[in-house]
């Protein structure tokens, strides 16, 4: 028997997820105050917010005399900002779930004093476990009239008093107070027209004090210092097609710190984004010295229907459509602004004290070798810890003239493209539970260390195109990776992330689906997959497969078009296929087999299995094909070099007649060059930007060299 948890236990578990530390409680209270139209916020903290956390605003207040809102104030899911689930698509306030005050009341002693403009006096109420409680035993629990100014004062005392383990986890009150000042500082920079002040209980000095009429630069100066405020440049960008506009202030090349400081607000909500942070760091790597990092305040406004704000208990993260395109536009704008002002640099120098001797370097060959030597005070770094490459360093290939080679993988290198690319689709917000479950399953399998390897790697080169092996470097280690396995997982994740929002590869003229499937069936019939014996013609009705699969696809053409951008007409003509990555078109030689496998390999009866298996087949189709190396070995799985080359030529769609061997070799060389450029300039940069490396990918990554290990070998020699 599985019993249901007591409601009090459920509420405390939910409260622990939403209020992790005093800074999270304060963040929720500040957002509520700003939502209430406040222009002044006063914050008092004692013992890092654990003993006392008080915030006073001058907002609209909470109505008690007319609407009787105070009794239900701390009940879960009571809010004035949301009425229906559809309102999430146009939400413009900070809060929307109605869980902040309820969560605080379950883990602290909560007191609310409020007064509206129409009230004759203020009212004070005490809460515990989401309900009104008397201030002292024996008294009434109803709100009591009292003196007070317009607005609301919320006092949180003894935070986590009933969760001792959480209280003991905090290391020091000073550390928690520093985190509170960081949260207050972020909102003080962003909230124009709102005054902020924060101090410790009993102290006269303010930790933060910002007037309401201060500009953004003045706010940054008062919170982060004059050094960064004097080196700021403004930027702004908007795009109606992507439905966003961004503005902010960022430091120029004369300022840098040891750690990147990003004040990121998406639709006025303070959030974190590793993708935006990494993109900004890559942008600044060409302007700042090694080890230097920028300061940036970025306010990003995106149309509400393109943003999913309900993805994190503390609302620390949000998801939005066209993330890569928006980040690219923002970083390009910042780089442009930096290049305009990066005409001079400021360097700090030290004056030479009078009487100090200037050190000189002797160039004479007769220097006395027995002169006393003064050891240098500079600490010598261990060379075995040097990183030999940097992904931000310009490569010599970028100085060469661009090649005329097209990166698109056409059906044949000798044929002109028969398709056009279309990425101007109207974005669609996906709310399917099955897709969210599949995304959650991917995140649950994430391997943190391997994800970091791909996020910080440098592409070295293509090693073996037949076995699909490439070399990358991360830190001081060199890896060989199976890019076929990595591509398959990456394209599957892209299918989940951009579900129903793919671009389209449109064919002109359209292709006959049944004819394509028939050609794939013939190849499958003559050449069964490796490890399987050839099936008798009577065992499988080969002739009926093309028509049956075509009918399945035509019957489901509306669903395929809406969810996967696979456009098929009523008469069985293929109008277009999905475009997963901008600038990369999969091998059209694999298209017939892809269409054929959609029939037997996709589960059309269960929604989640259907999406999972279809995206799996789509990822397999997008994965680059195997190509023979320039000098294929004569020994390999019992096949000669000519046999291997002929098989690879057949798979890539090049002509297979022996009389056309010269053209085949030219086509393979061209395709191999396209593959190398595509891996370096499109796929591996995409892995670095958004690949979530799962545990299964460990089988496709092999460490082959470690700089520290090589130094130990050389020391023994």
Secondary structure, DSSP 4 states (H G I P E B T S, - for coil): --PPPPHHHHHHHHHHHH--SHHHHHHHHHHHHHHTT-SEEEEEEEGGGTSEEEEEE-S-----SSS--GGGTTSTT--SS-SSGGGGGG--SS--SS-HHHHHHHHSEEEEEEE-SS-SSEEEEEEETTEEE-SSTTS--S-EEE---SEEEEEEESTTTT-HHHHHH---HHHHHHHHHHHHHHHHHH-TT-EEEEEETT-SS-SEEE-TT--HHHHHHHHH-HHHHTTEEEEEEEETTTTEEEEEEEE-TT--BSS-EEEEEETTEE---HHHHHHHHHHHTTTS-TT-B-EEEEEEEE-GGGEE--SSTTS---EETTHHHHHHHHHHHHHHHHHHHTT-------PPPTTPPPP-----TT--TTS--PPP-SPPPPGGG-----TTSPPGGGGSPPP----S--SSTTS---EEEE--PPP-----HHHHHHHHHHHHTB-HHHHHHHHT-EEEEEEETTTTEEEEEETTEEEEEEHHHHHHHHHHHHHHHTTT--EEEEEEEEEEHHHHHHHHHHHHHHSPPTTSPPPPTTTS-HHHHHHHHHHHHHHTHHHHHHHH--EE-TTSEEEEEEE-STT----GGGHHHHHHHHHHSS--SSHHHHHHHHHHHHHHHHSPPP---TT--S-STT--HHHHHHHHHHHTT----GGGHHHHHHHHHHHHHHHHHHIIIIIHHHHHHH---BGGGGGGEEEEEEHHHHHHHHHH-
